[in-house]
Amino acid sequence: MLALVACLSCAAYLHWRWGSRAGSDPRGPLALGLLAFGVLLIGSSVEAYSYFIGRADIIAQRGTPDGFEAAKQLRWGGQLSVSLLWSTYAGLLTFAGFRFKIRPLRVAGLILFGITLAKAVLVDISELRQFYRIVALLSLGLVLLGVAWAYQRITRQGETR
């Protein structure tokens, strides 16, 4: 997976470096870069989740009641690690989009963030008890307010320049 990401990234760089001289389509390097990012996202998500599932399967094979509960917690931890990974990637994409003034990166980051939120609400929070579910949704709402505030602030700063 990392070799494929490296090859796609190199292709994007070379296309950007030499393609701009030849007058080729400027969206080519962006498409290759986003494809490399997608491969990295999917590959690292599978790796993170399979790590937790593998450990959960080993613990569940012991057959003890405590083992089943620990395996269930590890499976939930795998889901949570994927959500955290996606949130990190979404933040990096959005930041890069603002930093380099590339709108498709910002949009891709916001879309990934939306997918992550849907996953968190529909999958991750369903495993929590009522009190923790309330705390998690409240925290999620505060994070959304912070992201919306920062997005509007950065957008307005860009308009005034």
DAVENUR-V367761 format. One record per residue. N is the residue number from 1. RES is the residue in three letters. OMEGA is omega in degrees with one decimal (none if undefined). BURIAL is I if it has 16 or more other ideal C-beta (glycine too) atoms within 10 Angstrom, else O. Layout:
N,RES,OMEGA,BURIAL ; N,RES,OMEGA,BURIAL
This chain:
1,MET,-179.8,O ; 2,LEU,177.3,O ; 3,ALA,178.0,O ; 4,LEU,177.7,O ; 5,VAL,179.2,I ; 6,ALA,179.3,O ; 7,CYS,178.9,O ; 8,LEU,178.0,I ; 9,SER,176.9,I ; 10,CYS,178.1,O ; 11,ALA,177.9,I ; 12,ALA,179.8,I ; 13,TYR,-178.9,O ; 14,LEU,177.5,O ; 15,HIS,178.9,I ; 16,TRP,-175.7,I ; 17,ARG,-175.7,O ; 18,TRP,178.7,O ; 19,GLY,179.6,O ; 20,SER,177.1,O ; 21,ARG,-176.7,O ; 22,ALA,178.9,O ; 23,GLY,-179.4,O ; 24,SER,-177.6,O ; 25,ASP,-178.1,O ; 26,PRO,179.2,O ; 27,ARG,-179.7,O ; 28,GLY,178.5,O ; 29,PRO,178.4,I ; 30,LEU,179.2,I ; 31,ALA,178.2,O ; 32,LEU,178.0,I ; 33,GLY,177.9,I ; 34,LEU,175.4,I ; 35,LEU,176.9,I ; 36,ALA,178.4,I ; 37,PHE,178.2,I ; 38,GLY,177.4,O ; 39,VAL,178.2,I ; 40,LEU,179.6,I ; 41,LEU,-178.0,I ; 42,ILE,-178.7,O ; 43,GLY,-179.8,O ; 44,SER,176.4,I ; 45,SER,178.2,I ; 46,VAL,179.8,O ; 47,GLU,-178.7,O ; 48,ALA,-177.9,I ; 49,TYR,-178.7,I ; 50,SER,175.5,O ; 51,TYR,-179.0,O ; 52,PHE,179.8,I ; 53,ILE,177.8,I ; 54,GLY,178.1,O ; 55,ARG,179.5,I ; 56,ALA,179.4,I ; 57,ASP,178.7,O ; 58,ILE,-179.6,O ; 59,ILE,-178.6,I ; 60,ALA,-179.6,I ; 61,GLN,178.5,O ; 62,ARG,174.0,O ; 63,GLY,178.4,O ; 64,THR,177.8,O ; 65,PRO,177.1,O ; 66,ASP,179.1,O ; 67,GLY,178.8,O ; 68,PHE,178.6,O ; 69,GLU,178.0,O ; 70,ALA,178.6,I ; 71,ALA,177.6,I ; 72,LYS,178.4,O ; 73,GLN,178.4,O ; 74,LEU,177.1,I ; 75,ARG,176.2,I ; 76,TRP,176.4,I ; 77,GLY,176.0,I ; 78,GLY,177.1,I ; 79,GLN,-179.5,I ; 80,LEU,179.3,I ; 81,SER,177.0,I ; 82,VAL,178.4,I ; 83,SER,178.7,I ; 84,LEU,178.2,O ; 85,LEU,179.0,I ; 86,TRP,178.2,I ; 87,SER,178.1,I ; 88,THR,179.1,O ; 89,TYR,179.0,I ; 90,ALA,177.8,I ; 91,GLY,178.9,O ; 92,LEU,177.9,O ; 93,LEU,-179.1,I ; 94,THR,178.0,I ; 95,PHE,179.4,O ; 96,ALA,177.8,I ; 97,GLY,176.8,I ; 98,PHE,-175.9,I ; 99,ARG,-176.3,O ; 100,PHE,178.2,O ; 101,LYS,178.0,O ; 102,ILE,-175.5,O ; 103,ARG,-179.8,O ; 104,PRO,176.7,O ; 105,LEU,177.5,I ; 106,ARG,-179.3,I ; 107,VAL,178.5,O ; 108,ALA,177.7,I ; 109,GLY,179.4,I ; 110,LEU,176.5,I ; 111,ILE,178.3,O ; 112,LEU,177.2,I ; 113,PHE,177.6,I ; 114,GLY,177.0,O ; 115,ILE,179.1,O ; 116,THR,178.1,I ; 117,LEU,178.2,I ; 118,ALA,177.9,O ; 119,LYS,-179.1,I ; 120,ALA,-178.0,I ; 121,VAL,-174.2,O ; 122,LEU,-173.8,O ; 123,VAL,-171.1,O ; 124,ASP,-174.7,I ; 125,ILE,-179.3,I ; 126,SER,-179.3,O ; 127,GLU,-175.4,O ; 128,LEU,172.8,O ; 129,ARG,-171.2,O ; 130,GLN,-178.1,O ; 131,PHE,-179.0,O ; 132,TYR,176.3,O ; 133,ARG,177.8,O ; 134,ILE,179.3,O ; 135,VAL,-179.5,O ; 136,ALA,179.3,O ; 137,LEU,175.8,O ; 138,LEU,177.7,O ; 139,SER,178.5,O ; 140,LEU,176.7,O ; 141,GLY,178.1,O ; 142,LEU,176.8,O ; 143,VAL,178.3,O ; 144,LEU,176.9,O ; 145,LEU,178.1,O ; 146,GLY,179.6,O ; 147,VAL,179.4,I ; 148,ALA,178.3,O ; 149,TRP,-179.4,O ; 150,ALA,-179.8,O ; 151,TYR,179.2,O ; 152,GLN,179.5,O ; 153,ARG,-179.6,O ; 154,ILE,178.8,I ; 155,THR,178.7,O ; 156,ARG,176.7,O ; 157,GLN,178.2,O ; 158,GLY,179.8,O ; 159,GLU,-177.3,O ; 160,THR,-178.9,O ; 161,ARG,none,O
